[in-house]
Amino acid sequence: MSLDLQIYSILWTIIFGLVYSIFFNLFYRFLVYKKLMFKIIYNFLFMIFFVFMYIICLTKLNNGIIHIYFLFIFLFSFYFGNKIFYKMRCKL
């Protein structure tokens, strides 16, 4: 994979991690719902939607090549996004 393609993929992963953290904080009350069955359904649909969206966009960007450092970058940007967007969860 060329250097330009890696940089685009890393930037996409950072942006995706931040977007994921925004939606996680927006839908937090549904993801931690009290009833177990609804909690399982909401979490499953939430995860499936974002996994498919990430894979489809990564396929368009670099033919679906996933490296381990994409996972680390995603987790870092999700953690960073949660620190920034935590206030959205508190206000909802």
C-alpha positions as a Markdown table, in Angstrom:
| # | Residue | x | y | z |
|---|---|---|---|---|
| 1 | Met | 0.0 | 0.0 | 0.0 |
| 2 | Ser | 1.4 | 3.4 | -0.9 |
| 3 | Leu | 2.1 | 6.1 | 1.6 |
| 4 | Asp | -0.6 | 8.4 | 0.3 |
| 5 | Leu | -3.2 | 5.6 | 0.6 |
| 6 | Gln | -2.0 | 4.8 | 4.2 |
| 7 | Ile | -2.4 | 8.5 | 5.1 |
| 8 | Tyr | -5.9 | 8.6 | 3.7 |
| 9 | Ser | -6.8 | 5.4 | 5.5 |
| 10 | Ile | -5.5 | 6.7 | 8.8 |
| 11 | Leu | -7.3 | 10.0 | 8.4 |
| 12 | Trp | -10.5 | 8.1 | 7.5 |
| 13 | Thr | -10.1 | 5.9 | 10.6 |
| 14 | Ile | -9.6 | 9.0 | 12.9 |
| 15 | Ile | -12.6 | 10.7 | 11.5 |
| 16 | Phe | -14.6 | 7.5 | 11.7 |
| 17 | Gly | -13.6 | 7.0 | 15.4 |
| 18 | Leu | -14.7 | 10.6 | 16.2 |
| 19 | Val | -18.1 | 10.1 | 14.4 |
| 20 | Tyr | -18.6 | 6.8 | 16.1 |
| 21 | Ser | -18.0 | 8.4 | 19.5 |
| 22 | Ile | -20.5 | 11.2 | 18.6 |
| 23 | Phe | -23.2 | 8.6 | 17.8 |
| 24 | Phe | -22.3 | 6.5 | 20.8 |
| 25 | Asn | -22.8 | 9.5 | 23.1 |
| 26 | Leu | -26.1 | 10.5 | 21.3 |
| 27 | Phe | -27.5 | 7.0 | 21.5 |
| 28 | Tyr | -26.0 | 6.1 | 24.9 |
| 29 | Arg | -29.4 | 5.8 | 26.7 |
| 30 | Phe | -30.5 | 3.2 | 24.2 |
| 31 | Leu | -27.3 | 1.3 | 24.3 |
| 32 | Val | -27.5 | 1.0 | 28.1 |
| 33 | Tyr | -31.2 | 0.3 | 28.2 |
| 34 | Lys | -32.5 | -1.4 | 31.4 |
| 35 | Lys | -34.2 | -4.4 | 29.7 |
| 36 | Leu | -31.7 | -7.0 | 28.5 |
| 37 | Met | -33.4 | -8.0 | 25.3 |
| 38 | Phe | -33.7 | -4.4 | 24.1 |
| 39 | Lys | -30.1 | -3.7 | 25.1 |
| 40 | Ile | -28.9 | -6.7 | 23.0 |
| 41 | Ile | -30.9 | -5.6 | 20.0 |
| 42 | Tyr | -29.8 | -2.0 | 20.2 |
| 43 | Asn | -26.2 | -2.9 | 20.6 |
| 44 | Phe | -26.2 | -5.4 | 17.8 |
| 45 | Leu | -27.9 | -3.0 | 15.3 |
| 46 | Phe | -25.6 | -0.2 | 16.4 |
| 47 | Met | -22.4 | -2.3 | 15.9 |
| 48 | Ile | -23.5 | -3.9 | 12.7 |
| 49 | Phe | -24.4 | -0.6 | 11.1 |
| 50 | Phe | -21.0 | 1.0 | 12.0 |
| 51 | Val | -19.0 | -2.1 | 11.1 |
| 52 | Phe | -20.6 | -2.3 | 7.6 |
| 53 | Met | -20.2 | 1.4 | 7.1 |
| 54 | Tyr | -16.5 | 1.2 | 8.0 |
| 55 | Ile | -15.8 | -1.8 | 5.8 |
| 56 | Ile | -17.7 | -0.3 | 2.8 |
| 57 | Cys | -15.9 | 3.0 | 3.1 |
| 58 | Leu | -12.5 | 1.3 | 3.6 |
| 59 | Thr | -13.2 | -0.9 | 0.5 |
| 60 | Lys | -13.8 | 2.2 | -1.6 |
| 61 | Leu | -10.7 | 3.9 | -0.2 |
| 62 | Asn | -8.1 | 1.1 | -0.2 |
| 63 | Asn | -9.7 | -2.1 | -1.4 |
| 64 | Gly | -10.6 | -3.2 | 2.1 |
| 65 | Ile | -7.1 | -3.6 | 3.4 |
| 66 | Ile | -7.2 | -3.5 | 7.2 |
| 67 | His | -4.0 | -3.2 | 9.3 |
| 68 | Ile | -3.7 | -3.6 | 13.0 |
| 69 | Tyr | -2.7 | 0.0 | 13.5 |
| 70 | Phe | -6.1 | 1.0 | 12.1 |
| 71 | Leu | -7.6 | -0.6 | 15.2 |
| 72 | Phe | -5.3 | 1.2 | 17.5 |
| 73 | Ile | -6.0 | 4.5 | 15.8 |
| 74 | Phe | -9.7 | 3.9 | 15.9 |
| 75 | Leu | -9.6 | 3.1 | 19.6 |
| 76 | Phe | -7.5 | 6.2 | 20.3 |
| 77 | Ser | -9.8 | 8.5 | 18.3 |
| 78 | Phe | -12.9 | 6.9 | 20.0 |
| 79 | Tyr | -11.3 | 7.5 | 23.4 |
| 80 | Phe | -10.4 | 11.1 | 22.5 |
| 81 | Gly | -13.9 | 11.7 | 21.1 |
| 82 | Asn | -15.5 | 10.4 | 24.2 |
| 83 | Lys | -13.5 | 12.9 | 26.3 |
| 84 | Ile | -14.7 | 15.7 | 24.0 |
| 85 | Phe | -18.3 | 14.7 | 23.4 |
| 86 | Tyr | -19.1 | 13.3 | 26.9 |
| 87 | Lys | -21.0 | 16.5 | 27.6 |
| 88 | Met | -23.6 | 15.5 | 25.0 |
| 89 | Arg | -24.4 | 12.4 | 26.9 |
| 90 | Cys | -24.9 | 14.3 | 30.1 |
| 91 | Lys | -27.2 | 16.9 | 28.5 |
| 92 | Leu | -29.5 | 14.3 | 26.9 |
